[in-house]
């Protein structure tokens, strides 16, 4: 096996272990966390500005977007269509806070939390929201691009005890 394949396999194992145990040490405002924060700041600005092309440009050509209530969206054309649909139905304003980040070779990942508001355009109802993210990046042409972005709500339902 090539060293690139081994590095990617190790990265995926680390991501899986951290996702299950939450045991990695958080990174702060320097190094890879700072680099990835710049990408997520661009992501937040594009969300706030309903900028479909700006969002799509942050992904690799085979980028993946996943959330808990829909099938995975894979590739530039599918990402473009998905974000157009989001902006036709919602107004999203989120801030991203990176909890931890690591890199190995041309791959990196972050675990983060986003908070802000989501407004349903049809009804005008706006709610405060909070989401957990796991984002995998690949460095292409010297720039970090989103390879896979997975998010899910971290709100506690009524009667539920936070874990």
HELIX and SHEET records of a PDB file:
HELIX    1   1 UNK A    3  UNK A   21  1                                  19    
HELIX    2   2 UNK A   31  UNK A   48  1                                  18    
HELIX    3   3 UNK A   52  UNK A   57  1                                   6    
HELIX    4   4 UNK A   76  UNK A   89  1                                  14    
SHEET    1   A 6 UNK A  73  UNK A  74  0                                        
SHEET    2   A 6 UNK A  59  UNK A  67 -1                                        
SHEET    3   A 6 UNK A 143  UNK A 153  1                                        
SHEET    4   A 6 UNK A 126  UNK A 140 -1                                        
SHEET    5   A 6 UNK A 107  UNK A 120 -1                                        
SHEET    6   A 6 UNK A  90  UNK A 104 -1                                        
END                                                                             
